């Protein structure tokens, strides 16, 4: 029996519209190769909305291990809605050569915390720790001055500074007396029995006073550094948020081989633009609270290649596609207020290399009968190789700002059913392994299970409109910092993906 691929190929068109991976909280779209393997002239534009809900609890103890996690305050939904457009077109030059151009947005994130929790505002625990360290330093130096707040810290600085000023005045007077005594002795050596003991006493007193003044100055410098750091951190406002976006433009050239032209090899260049911002706030991030990083927009180049097997008479299509990693050599502006406590520069602009990950897609479909289409998809992304390490943050901590432990796998199986010459419906179930647990606080989900439904309506023999919806059940995840600290627990979360596509196909 022969199945017309024209009758079935787009029966699950809207299903691919919402086949969005969410591994690592960054993966937003698959390769556009699915469109390149369509018959004849094919073009589409689609609008996709991702609406996740990710809520949880912060760590009441801001603990350093999973075992020490204690559920604290509520963390409201921190995942922002995200909307984007994809579009593309392909055409057969002849029965052997095909060309196409496609735009998609593969990597993106939109995160913003809110509420009263450890991901919002100034790091009060760290500021209090600075006061405690200052007080301990004074105690070790034998200075009985309390330091528990900004006012007491300023009082301590003023008190010690006044003592230093008074001590320096005494030193100046003693040095004057010493100079006078030494001059008198030089003028009249007979006064040695009287002046020599005075000179010795003055020299000893000056040495002791110099030590005291130096210690006082050191104490003032240490306290002033602590004051600057505490002021910088106390002035931190807002909530933790991050935004990363990317846009890909891919050109493909394909060649069909074989007697029946049922093997297609394709490939071409990809131009990718990437930019982002990260802002860390609250006790969760400890001394990194107040940290800002702006990743300057950068354009870099990669490639895509694949092979497909086509058997239109049974609506069979199998395609394996590889998208290369892309290195972005860009600049990052950083602001790290806590570094003032070390007497280090808090701001700077430095070069950074960010490599977006490669990916491999396997797409399969076959007709079961003249009106039913079976589809299957698999995808692999090596997120364990991905890391963002700005220079100032990395130098201060020795850690990556963002990284993942595991590679991500996704799989999906679906069915499309043609109900009439104009109408087809589709459904699918899928799984995303995620990129590890615990995982970064900027994307605290451990993969998902998902189900999707869609429908396609032929407006004319060439034009069709498709719409679909997918429900995602996110896996529970602990949120961790790069140092391994567990700062949140996010459970029972879900999300929705909505898509609509307008397509044109002419054999």
N, C-alpha and C positions, 0 to 999 in steps of 0.2 A: 504494500500500500504506500502511496506517495502522499506526504504531508507538505502542503505548500507553506514554506517558511514565511511567506508574506502574511499568512493568516495567523501565525502564532508568534513570530519573533517579538512583537511588541505587546503580546498579551501580558507580559510581566514587566513592561517598560516602567511603569510607576514603581514596581518593586525595587528595581535598581535605583530609582530616584531616592529611595530612603534606605538604601543599603549602606549605612554610615557606620564605620567603626568608631569606637571610642577608647581604644586602648591608650593609656597614659594621659587621657584627657586632651590629647592634641590631634589625634587622627580623625579627620573629618570627611574625607572622600576617597574613593578608590580610583584606580587608573581609568582614563577615558577610553581605553582600548575596546570596551564593549561596543561603543558606537562605531569605531572604525571597521569592525567586522560585519556591520550591517550591509545588506545588499543594496546596490545601486547608489543613488544620491540620497544622503541622509543628513538631516540637520535638526538640532534641538536647542532649546533654552529651558532651564529649569530653575525654580526658586525653592530653596530648602530652609526650613526653620528647625533648629534644635532647641528644645525646651526641657532641660534637665532640672531636677530638684535634688540637691545634695545638702542634707542637714545632719547635725550630729551634736556631740558634746566635746567641750575642751577638756584638758587635763587639769584637774584641780591642783595637782602638785607639780605641774610642768615637769613630769618625770623624765628620766633618761632611758627607761626600758619599758617594754610592753608589760612586764610583770608589775611595775609600779604605777600603771595607769589607774587613775581614780576619776570617774566621771564627774565633771564639774558643771559649768553653765552651758545653756543652750547655745548652739551655733545655728542661726537661721540659714536658709538657703543661700549658699555662696556661689552657685553656678549661674552665670548670666545667660540669658537667651542669646542665640546666635543665628543670624540670617545671612545667606549668601546666594549668589547666582553662579551657575555653571552653564556653559554653552559650547557648541562645536558643530562642525560640519565635515563631511567626507564625500568624495565623488570618485567614481570609476572612470579613469581616463580611457581605458579600453578593457578588454576581458582579462588583462594581466596586471595592469598598473592601477593603483588607487592612491589618492592623496587625501590628507585631512589636516585640520587645525582645531585645537581644543583648548578651552580655558577652564581651569578648576582651582579650588582653594583647599589644598590637601591638609595643611597643618594650621591649627588655630586654637586659641584658648581665651576665655573670658571669665575671669574669677573676681569676685568682690565680696569680702566678708562684711558683716554688719552686726549690730546688737552690742550687748555687754558681755564680752568674753576675751579670751587671751589672744585673739587675732585682731583686736581693735585698740587704737590709742597708744599712749606712751607706755613703756615697759616699767611699771612702778616697782616691780620686784628687783629689777636691775638697778634702778636709781637708788632704792633703799640699800642694795648691796654696795654701791659706791660709797654711801654714807658710812656703812658699817666698816668698810675697809679703811676709810679715812680715820674713823675713830680708833680702830685697832692700831693704826700707824702712830697716832698720837700717844696712845697708851704705852706702846713699846718704847717710845722716845721719852717717856716719863712726863708727858704733858697732860694734865687732868682737865681736858676740855671736852664736853659732850658734842657729838655730831650725829644727829638723827634726822635732820631736815635741812633745807636750803638756808634758813635763817641762822641756825647754829653753825653751819659750815662757814657762812660769811663772818659770823662773830669770831670763830676760831682763827680765820685768816687775818682779821683785823687785829685781834689780840696779839697773835704771834708777830705780825708785822710791826706793831707798836713796840713790842719787846725787842725786836731786831733793830729798830730805829734808835731806841734808847741805848741798847748795847753798842751800836756803832758810834753813838755820840761819846760813850765812855771810852771806847777804843781810840777815838780821835784825840780825846783829852789826854789819855795815857801816852799815846805816841808823841804828843806835844811835850809832855813832861819828860819823857825819855830823851827826846832830842835836846832839851834844855840841860838835863843832867849830864848827858854825854858831852855837850859843849863845855859845860862848867868844868868837868873833869879834865878835858883836854887843855883848857886854859890854865887850870891850877891842879897839877897832879897831887899836890899835898892834901887835897880834899878826898883822896881815894878812900880812906877809912870810913868816911861818911857817905860818899856818893855811890861807891860800888855796891853796897847792899841795896840801896834804893833802885839802882839801875837793874840789878838782878830781879828784884821783886816786880818792877815794872815790866820787864821782859816776860816773866812768867805769867803775870796777869794779862798781858797782851796776847800771849799764845792761847791761854784759856778762853779769853774773850773772843778771839778770832774763831776758835772752834765753835763756840756757842752761836756766834753770828752766822757762821756757815751752816750750822745745823738748822738754825731758825729760817734762813733763806731757803734751804732745801725743803723744810716743812711747808713753807709758804708756797713754793713752786709745786710741790706734790698736791697740796690742798687746792691750789688754783687750777691745776689740771683736772682734778676730780670735780671741781666746781664747773668748769667748762663742759666736761662730759655729762654731768648731771643736768646742766641747763639745756644742752643739746638734746638729750633724750627726753627731758620733761616737756620740751616744746614739740615733740613728735605728735602729730594729730592724724586723724583719718583712720582708715582700716586697710588691712592687707588686700591688695588687688593686683591682678596681672592681666595683661592683654598681649597676645601674640597672634599675628596674622601672616598669611602667605598667599601668594597668587602664582599659579603656574600657567604658562602658555606653551603648548606642545605641538610641534609639527610632525606628521607621520607620513612616510612613504611605504607602500606595501606592494609586494610582488606575489602573484598567484602562480603556483607551480603545479605540475602534473598534467596528465592527459585531460582530466576533468576540472582542472583549475581549483581543486578542493584543498590545497595546502597554501596557506598565505604566510609569508614572512614580512614583518613590518618593523619599522624603527624610525627614530628621528630625535632631534634636539629638544630640550626643555629649557625654557627661561623661567627662573623662579625669583620672586621678590619676597623679602622677609623683613619684618620689623617687630619690635615689641617693647613692653615696659613691665617692670616688676617693682612693687612697693611692699616692703615687709613692715608690719606694725604689730604692737602688742607684746605681752609677756611671753607668748609662745616662742618668739624668735630671740629671746634673751638679748645679748648685746648687738645682735643684728637688727633689732627693731629700729625703724627709722631708715633702714637701708633702701636706696633707690637705684635702679639701673634702667637706663634708656638705651635700647639697642637700635642704632641708627639704621634706617632703611638701606637695604643692600640688594643688588641684583647679581645673580650668579647663574651658572649653566650646568646642565646635566643632560641625561638622555634616557630614552625609553626604547625597549625592543621586545619583540614577542613573536610567537608562532601560533597559528590557528589552523585547525582542521575543520572543514565545512562540508556538510552533506545535506544540501537543501531538501532533497526528496523525503527525508525523514526529520527535517528541522533540527539536524544535529549540528552543533557548533561547540568546539572545545578550543580554548585559547589560554596560553601561558604567557604572562607579561611581566617583564622586569623593569622597574623604575630605579635609576641610579641614585645614590646619595649625592648631595650637593653641598659643597663647601662654601660658606659665606665668610669672607674676610672683611669684617666691618669694624666699627668703633662702638664703644660703650661708654657712656657717661655714668659715673658712679658717685653716690653720696653715702658715706658710712659714718654717721655722727659719733658712734661709740669709740672710734679710733682716737678721738681727742683725749680719752683717758690714758692712752699710751704715748701721747705727745706726737702722734703721727698725722699726716695730712688726711683730711676727711673726704676730699673730693678729687676727682681726676677723670681724664678721658684717655682711654687706652684701646689698643687694637685687640680684637678677639676673633677667633674662628669658631663658627657654629656650623655643624654638619647635620643637615636634615637627613633622616634615615632613608636607606633604600627600602624597597618593598617588592614582594612577588605576589602576583595575583593568578589564580586559576579559576576560569569561568567555564561552565559546562551547561549545555541544554540539549534536550532531545525530545522529539515528539513521542508521546505515548499512544495517541490516536489522532485522528484529524483535527480534533478540537482541544486537545490537552497537551500541555508542555511541562516537562520536568526540568528544573534548574538546580544547579549546585554551584557554590562558590567557596573558595578558600583563599586566605591571605596571610602572609607572614611579614612582620616588621621587626627588625632587630633593635628594639628599644634599649637593650642592655649596652649598646655601643653609643648611645646618645648622652650628651652632657653639655651643660652650659656652665662655664667657669670664668666669670669676669676677673680681671687681674687683681683689683683691690680686694674684692671679696675672697678670692682664692688665696692671696698672699696673707690676709689676716686670719683666715680660718684653716687653710690647707685643704678645703673641701670644694666640691662642685655646688653651684647654686641650685641646679636641677639635674637629676640623673635618675635612672631606673635600673632595677635589678634583673628583670626578665625580658625576654623577647615576647612579642604578642602574636597570638594565632586567632584568626577568626574563621568561622565556617557558617554556611547558610544553605538551607535546602528549601525550595519553593515549588509551587504548582501554579500554572496559568491555565485558565479555562475560557474558551471562546463561547459566549452565550448566543451571539448573533453576528451577522456580518459587521455590525458597528460596535458591539460591546464585548469586552473581555474583562475578566476579573482575575486576581492573583492573591496568593497568600504565601507566607514563608515563616520559618523559624530559624533562629541563628544564635550563635554563641561567640563571645569575645573573651579570651583568656585574661586580658589585662596585662599589665607590665610589672606585677609584683605586689606584695602586701607584707609589711607596711609600704606605703607609697607616699610620694611628695604631697605636702599639704596644699599644693596648688592644683591638685587633681585627685582627691581622695576617694577613688572607687576601684574595686578589683574586678574589672571587666563587666560583662553583663550577659544575661539571656534576653532574647528579644523575639517578638512576633510582629509580623507586618501584614497589612491588607492593602490592596490597591485595585484600581479600575482604570480602563482605557476606553475612550470613545472615539471612533473614527468620524470626524466631522465631514470629510470628503475621502475619496480613495487615497489621497496623498497626505492630508492633514489629520492629526490626531491630538487629543488632549488627554493627559493622564494625571491622576491624583492618587496619593497614598499616605498612609500613616503607619508608624512603627512605634511600639511600646517597648521600652527597655527597663529591665529589672537589674539594677546595679548590684554588684557584689559588695558585701560589707568590707570596710577597710579601715585600718589605722593610718593616721596621718603622721609622718615623721619628718624631722629636719635632716639635713645632710649629715649631722653628727650622730644620727641614730635616735635622737630624742623623740619619744612618742608624745605628740601634742594634741591629738584629737582622735575621736572614734566616730565613724560615720556609718550608720546602719539603716536598712529598710528604705533605701532611696530608689528613685525611678526617674524616668524621663520619657519624653515624646519627641518624635521626629515627624515633620510634615513636609510633603513635597508635592509640587505641581510641575508638569512638563508639557510644553507645546513642541510637537515634532512634525517633521516633513520627510516623506520617503517616496521616491519615485524610481521604479526599476528602469 
